[in-house]
Amino acid sequence: MSEDPNKIILRPVVSEASLSRMEKGNELTFIVAKWANKPSIKRAFEALYNVKVDRVNVCITTKGEKKAYIKLSPEHKASDLASRMGIL
């Protein structure tokens, strides 16, 4: 299993729920590799986007994908990162 951040963080989730989490909780939602654990997701996200992550929560969707809820630390704004990535 590789530690390449691009193989861990697969794609952002853009939905009403994810946008609401971004505005209210400073969280971004991503689909991640199924084998990735919370510490590796945190390291990969921090390496890719040069931000500090407070915590990572994960769940498996009904489609069998692993979804990560990534809460950024207060000095970073999720909405700023989202617009930098082209989500907003």
N, C-alpha and C positions, 0 to 999 in steps of 0.2 A: 504494500500500500504506500502510495507516494504522498509526500507532504507538499506537492505543488498546489499553491492556493487556487489556481484555475481549475484544478481537478476536484477541489473540495466545494468551493462556492460555484454552483452551476448557473443559477439565474434568479433574478428578483421576481417576487410575486407582486403583481399589481392588481388589486381588487379594492372594493369599497372598504372591506374590513382592514386590509393592510394599510390603506391610506389613513384610516381612522386611528390605527395603532401608532402610525408615524406622527400624527398631529398631537394625539393625547399623551402617548407614552414615550416619545423619542425612540421608537423601535422601527426597525426595518425587517421585512420578511423575505427570506430567500429559500429556494430549493437547494439542498446540499446533497453531497454524495452520501449514500446509505451507510457506508462503513465509517463515516467521520463521527468523531465524538465531540463533546462540547469544547474541550480545550483546543483541539485541532481546528475546529470551526472558528473559534475566537482568534487564534494565531493567524489563520489564513485571511480572515476579514481585516484584521489590523494591518497585515502586510499588504494586502491589495489596495485598501482605501486610505491608509495612513491616518486612522482614527483610533481612539481608545474605546474599547468595548467594556461595558459594565458587567453584562451577563448574557448568557445564551440559553434559551429554552428550545427544546426540539419536540416534534411529534411526527408520527407517521400518518400520512393522509390516507383517505379511502382508496386513492389510486396507487398506493404503495410507495409514494415518494416521501423523502424525509424533508420536513419543513423546519427551518430554524427562525426563531424570533430573536433578533439581535438588538439588545438595548444598548444604545450609545451612552457614554459618560456625559455629564451635563455640559462640559465645555464644547461638545460637538452637537450640531443640530442635524437630526435625521432628514429634515426637509432640505437643508443645504446640500447634503450628500446625495439625496435623491435627484435634485435638479442637476447636480454635477454629473450624475450618471445618466441623465436623460429620461428618468422615470416620470418626472413632473413636467 
